[in-house]
Amino acid sequence: MNQKPAVFVTNFNPRFTGVSATTAAVCKIQKSQLGVALVGRPLSGCPSPLNKRKAIALSKMPPADKPFNIWHVRRNSEMQLAIFARDILKLPIKIVFTSAAQRQHSAWPRWLISRMDVVIATSEEAASFVPNVVSVIPHGVDLDRFSPSKDQRVSWSKTGIPGEYGIINVGRVRPEKGTDLFVEAMIDALPQLPKATAIIAGATKPKDRSFRNELDARIKQAGLTERIKFLGEIPSQDLPALLQGCKALVALPRYEGFGLTPLEGMACGLPIVASKTGYFEEFLNTSDQEEACGTIVPIEDYQTASKEIVALLSNHKLFSKLSENAINQAQQKYNVLEEANAINKVYENLWNS
């Protein structure tokens, strides 16, 4: 590390989650703008991580030009360590927390969040559930990684998956993510879309194995085992190429805090069909028919989702319009560079306060 870090960005989860993806995208930009250290687990494109002990040691003295260090945390375990460092070890640090949840936190996270120096919310809805919000900053997408394919069919052929294009669902296989709703929508839609293959990119944890087994049985019963594929967890570096081979992304969670994967799909030119949760309605711009990037359907309504997917992929003019809108929306309004700049402004205000 060439300079003493002023900001410590934490990533304690061993799995690559949506939080990991947003942390990585922002940290990748911040490392060229200010002294930033990653603490915990490695993230692609970010500085080599420090262990917790090293981060604490480096936080004992702030940089010469700053009154204190900042720890930017996003998970309970990360808040806990930062509070310990500030309040028990009495280190000269301030804690910034990013909150995406659009529902009431349970008692322990609520107490942890109440101890944060400042809070960033990813939406106005998320801001209504937490105290001390100083800025609402939506997540952005890394446009260096996620971009439209020059030739969708060529991109798809490189995946080795049957069919001419994919309809993708990205996320862990579990009820909250609505994996079963995606499967039901595909069972209804695929007979009308003979060139499509539905793919599910996400890990199945042991506790969700019986849920996954039920989905396998349902797919087999429908006679679609060759057309609905579980890919498991996709390495983050491989996701852009997979999205570029697809023609639509479907996200039907029963609950979502923000939901980054539809934005990544949009940046690759994929129209989106999503349930009415998370931040989906805002970034799909469904209130403007001319600028919409896809469709919002009620939670649990896989039948409407299926109809929307078939309509979208059966109408070349509609598909092209929504695809172009999706690319424009991601590039003009949700560039992660804007997110990083807004977060840096929060840091500067904290240092100057």
VEXVEXBA-345402 format. One record per residue (C-alpha): chain; residue number from 1; x, y, z; residue in one letter. Coordinates in steps of 0.1 Angstrom, whole numbers. Layout:
// VEXVEXBA-345402
  chain    n      u      v      w  res
      A  NUM      X      Y      Z    A
...
// end
This chain:
// VEXVEXBA-345402
  chain    n      u      v      w  res
      A    1      0      0      0    M
      A    2     16     33    -12    N
      A    3     -2     56     13    Q
      A    4    -17     52     47    K
      A    5    -54     44     43    P
      A    6    -80     69     53    A
      A    7   -109     46     46    V
      A    8   -113     10     56    F
      A    9   -139     -9     36    V
      A   10   -150    -42     52    T
      A   11   -161    -74     35    N
      A   12   -164   -103     60    F
      A   13   -187   -126     41    N
      A   14   -169   -156     25    P
      A   15   -196   -158     -2    R
      A   16   -198   -134    -31    F
      A   17   -233   -118    -25    T
      A   18   -251    -87    -38    G
      A   19   -235    -68    -10    V
      A   20   -201    -81    -21    S
      A   21   -207    -70    -57    A
      A   22   -217    -34    -47    T
      A   23   -187    -32    -23    T
      A   24   -163    -44    -50    A
      A   25   -176    -21    -77    A
      A   26   -173     10    -55    V
      A   27   -140      1    -39    C
      A   28   -125     -5    -73    K
      A   29   -131     31    -81    I
      A   30   -122     45    -47    Q
      A   31    -88     29    -47    K
      A   32    -76     54    -73    S
      A   33    -93     84    -56    Q
      A   34    -82     82    -20    L
      A   35    -63     60      5    G
      A   36    -86     30      8    V
      A   37    -80     -4     24    A
      A   38   -101    -36     20    L
      A   39   -105    -56     53    V
      A   40   -115    -92     54    G
      A   41   -122   -112     23    R
      A   42   -107   -104    -12    P
      A   43   -128    -88    -39    L
      A   44   -119    -86    -76    S
      A   45   -103    -53    -87    G
      A   46    -98    -41    -51    C
      A   47    -67    -38    -30    P
      A   48    -54    -70    -14    S
      A   49    -73    -73     18    P
      A   50    -59    -67     53    L
      A   51    -68    -90     82    N
      A   52    -88    -75    111    K
      A   53    -58    -72    134    R
      A   54    -38    -52    108    K
      A   55    -67    -29    101    A
      A   56    -70    -21    138    I
      A   57    -33    -15    140    A
      A   58    -34      9    111    L
      A   59    -64     27    125    S
      A   60    -46     38    157    K
      A   61    -34     69    140    M
      A   62    -53     88    113    P
      A   63    -35    101     81    P
      A   64    -17    134     85    A
      A   65    -43    153     66    D
      A   66    -74    137     82    K
      A   67    -88    141    118    P
      A   68    -98    104    119    F
      A   69   -101     72     98    N
      A   70   -134     61     84    I
      A   71   -147     25     85    W
      A   72   -174     18     59    H
      A   73   -194    -12     69    V
      A   74   -224    -30     53    R
      A   75   -231    -61     75    R
      A   76   -238    -69    112    N
      A   77   -205    -85    118    S
      A   78   -187    -56    103    E
      A   79   -206    -31    124    M
      A   80   -197    -51    155    Q
      A   81   -160    -50    149    L
      A   82   -161    -13    140    A
      A   83   -180     -4    172    I
      A   84   -155    -25    192    F
      A   85   -126     -6    176    A
      A   86   -141     28    182    R
      A   87   -158     24    216    D
      A   88   -137     -3    234    I
      A   89   -103      2    218    L
      A   90   -110     40    216    K
      A   91    -95     43    181    L
      A   92    -99     76    162    P
      A   93   -125     63    137    I
      A   94   -160     72    125    K
      A   95   -183     45    111    I
      A   96   -203     48     79    V
      A   97   -230     22     73    F
      A   98   -249     15     41    T
      A   99   -285      2     45    S
      A  100   -305    -13     17    A
      A  101   -332    -31     37    A
      A  102   -368    -19     29    Q
      A  103   -383    -33     61    R
      A  104   -379    -30     99    Q
      A  105   -346    -45    111    H
      A  106   -347    -69    140    S
      A  107   -336    -58    175    A
      A  108   -298    -65    173    W
      A  109   -292    -48    139    P
      A  110   -313    -19    150    R
      A  111   -291    -14    180    W
      A  112   -259    -17    159    L
      A  113   -272      8    133    I
      A  114   -281     32    161    S
      A  115   -244     33    170    R
      A  116   -233     43    135    M
      A  117   -219     78    130    D
      A  118   -237     83     97    V
      A  119   -259     61     75    V
      A  120   -262     60     38    I
      A  121   -295     45     24    A
      A  122   -298     31    -10    T
      A  123   -334     43    -15    S
      A  124   -359     67      2    E
      A  125   -378     36     13    E
      A  126   -347     21     30    A
      A  127   -340     55     46    A
      A  128   -374     54     64    S
      A  129   -363     24     85    F
      A  130   -330     37     99    V
      A  131   -318     67    119    P
      A  132   -291     92    110    N
      A  133   -294     90     72    V
      A  134   -272    117     57    V
      A  135   -276    107     20    S
      A  136   -297     85     -3    V
      A  137   -273     69    -28    I
      A  138   -287     42    -52    P
      A  139   -263     14    -62    H
      A  140   -246     17    -96    G
      A  141   -233     -8   -121    V
      A  142   -197    -13   -132    D
      A  143   -200     -3   -169    L
      A  144   -165    -15   -176    D
      A  145   -176    -50   -168    R
      A  146   -212    -50   -178    F
      A  147   -219    -39   -214    S
      A  148   -240    -52   -244    P
      A  149   -226    -81   -265    S
      A  150   -215    -73   -300    K
      A  151   -233   -105   -311    D
      A  152   -257   -121   -286    Q
      A  153   -259   -155   -304    R
      A  154   -221   -158   -304    V
      A  155   -220   -149   -267    S
      A  156   -246   -176   -260    W
      A  157   -229   -202   -281    S
      A  158   -198   -198   -259    K
      A  159   -218   -209   -229    T
      A  160   -223   -244   -243    G
      A  161   -259   -243   -231    I
      A  162   -286   -255   -256    P
      A  163   -309   -231   -274    G
      A  164   -303   -198   -291    E
      A  165   -305   -175   -261    Y
      A  166   -311   -175   -223    G
      A  167   -337   -162   -200    I
      A  168   -318   -157   -168    I
      A  169   -326   -156   -131    N
      A  170   -296   -146   -108    V
      A  171   -296   -152    -71    G
      A  172   -294   -178    -44    R
      A  173   -319   -207    -48    V
      A  174   -344   -201    -19    R
      A  175   -380   -191    -14    P
      A  176   -373   -155     -6    E
      A  177   -356   -150    -40    K
      A  178   -387   -165    -57    G
      A  179   -368   -192    -75    T
      A  180   -399   -213    -75    D
      A  181   -419   -185    -91    L
      A  182   -393   -182   -119    F
      A  183   -395   -219   -125    V
      A  184   -433   -218   -127    E
      A  185   -432   -188   -151    A
      A  186   -407   -207   -173    M
      A  187   -429   -238   -173    I
      A  188   -457   -216   -187    D
      A  189   -435   -196   -211    A
      A  190   -410   -220   -227    L
      A  191   -435   -240   -248    P
      A  192   -442   -207   -266    Q
      A  193   -405   -197   -269    L
      A  194   -389   -227   -287    P
      A  195   -354   -212   -290    K
      A  196   -350   -202   -253    A
      A  197   -334   -219   -224    T
      A  198   -341   -208   -188    A
      A  199   -311   -206   -165    I
      A  200   -308   -201   -128    I
      A  201   -274   -187   -117    A
      A  202   -271   -191    -79    G
      A  203   -259   -213    -51    A
      A  204   -281   -237    -31    T
      A  205   -273   -238      6    K
      A  206   -277   -271     24    P
      A  207   -308   -257     43    K
      A  208   -325   -251      9    D
      A  209   -317   -285     -6    R
      A  210   -352   -298     -1    S
      A  211   -366   -267    -18    F
      A  212   -343   -273    -47    R
      A  213   -353   -309    -49    N
      A  214   -389   -299    -52    E
      A  215   -381   -276    -81    L
      A  216   -362   -304    -98    D
      A  217   -392   -327    -95    A
      A  218   -415   -299   -108    R
      A  219   -393   -293   -138    I
      A  220   -391   -330   -145    K
      A  221   -429   -334   -142    Q
      A  222   -433   -306   -168    A
      A  223   -408   -324   -192    G
      A  224   -384   -294   -193    L
      A  225   -352   -308   -177    T
      A  226   -333   -299   -208    E
      A  227   -347   -264   -210    R
      A  228   -345   -252   -174    I
      A  229   -310   -254   -161    K
      A  230   -295   -248   -126    F
      A  231   -260   -235   -131    L
      A  232   -250   -231    -95    G
      A  233   -230   -201    -83    E
      A  234   -213   -183   -111    I
      A  235   -179   -167   -104    P
      A  236   -183   -129   -104    S
      A  237   -158   -126   -133    Q
      A  238   -179   -149   -155    D
      A  239   -213   -133   -150    L
      A  240   -210   -105   -176    P
      A  241   -203   -130   -204    A
      A  242   -233   -151   -193    L
      A  243   -256   -121   -193    L
      A  244   -244   -111   -227    Q
      A  245   -257   -144   -241    G
      A  246   -292   -139   -227    C
      A  247   -321   -118   -239    K
      A  248   -341   -112   -207    A
      A  249   -336   -112   -170    L
      A  250   -364   -122   -147    V
      A  251   -363   -113   -110    A
      A  252   -393   -124    -90    L
      A  253   -383   -122    -53    P
      A  254   -408   -121    -25    R
      A  255   -386    -95     -8    Y
      A  256   -355    -76    -20    E
      A  257   -336    -48     -3    G
      A  258   -323    -32    -35    F
      A  259   -314    -58    -61    G
      A  260   -284    -52    -83    L
      A  261   -285    -80   -108    T
      A  262   -313    -64   -129    P
      A  263   -292    -33   -133    L
      A  264   -263    -55   -144    E
      A  265   -286    -71   -169    G
      A  266   -298    -38   -182    M
      A  267   -263    -26   -188    A
      A  268   -259    -57   -210    C
      A  269   -290    -48   -229    G
      A  270   -315    -72   -212    L
      A  271   -351    -61   -207    P
      A  272   -363    -70   -172    I
      A  273   -394    -86   -158    V
      A  274   -394    -81   -120    A
      A  275   -417    -83    -90    S
      A  276   -428    -52    -71    K
      A  277   -401    -51    -45    T
      A  278   -366    -38    -40    G
      A  279   -356     -8    -61    Y
      A  280   -368    -25    -93    F
      A  281   -397     -1   -101    E
      A  282   -375     30    -99    E
      A  283   -347     18   -122    F
      A  284   -369      1   -147    L
      A  285   -386     35   -151    N
      A  286   -420     18   -157    T
      A  287   -439     50   -151    S
      A  288   -427     63   -185    D
      A  289   -440     40   -213    Q
      A  290   -415     54   -238    E
      A  291   -385     50   -215    E
      A  292   -394     18   -197    A
      A  293   -368     -9   -195    C
      A  294   -391    -38   -187    G
      A  295   -422    -47   -166    T
      A  296   -431    -49   -130    I
      A  297   -456    -76   -119    V
      A  298   -472    -82    -85    P
      A  299   -453   -103    -60    I
      A  300   -462   -141    -64    E
      A  301   -478   -134    -98    D
      A  302   -457   -157   -120    Y
      A  303   -486   -161   -145    Q
      A  304   -484   -124   -154    T
      A  305   -446   -126   -155    A
      A  306   -448   -155   -179    S
      A  307   -472   -136   -202    K
      A  308   -449   -105   -201    E
      A  309   -418   -126   -210    I
      A  310   -436   -142   -240    V
      A  311   -448   -109   -252    A
      A  312   -414    -93   -249    L
      A  313   -395   -121   -266    L
      A  314   -421   -126   -294    S
      A  315   -421    -90   -305    N
      A  316   -388    -79   -320    H
      A  317   -397    -42   -321    K
      A  318   -407    -42   -284    L
      A  319   -376    -61   -274    F
      A  320   -353    -38   -293    S
      A  321   -369     -7   -277    K
      A  322   -368    -20   -242    L
      A  323   -332    -33   -247    S
      A  324   -321      2   -259    E
      A  325   -339     18   -230    N
      A  326   -322     -5   -206    A
      A  327   -287      3   -219    I
      A  328   -294     40   -218    N
      A  329   -309     39   -183    Q
      A  330   -279     20   -169    A
      A  331   -253     42   -186    Q
      A  332   -269     76   -179    Q
      A  333   -284     71   -144    K
      A  334   -267     41   -127    Y
      A  335   -230     43   -134    N
      A  336   -211     31   -103    V
      A  337   -188     61   -107    L
      A  338   -216     83    -96    E
      A  339   -223     61    -66    E
      A  340   -186     62    -56    A
      A  341   -184    100    -60    N
      A  342   -215    104    -38    A
      A  343   -201     82    -11    I
      A  344   -168    101    -12    N
      A  345   -187    133     -6    K
      A  346   -202    117     25    V
      A  347   -167    109     37    Y
      A  348   -155    145     31    E
      A  349   -185    160     49    N
      A  350   -178    137     78    L
      A  351   -141    147     79    W
      A  352   -151    184     77    N
      A  353   -179    183    102    S
// end
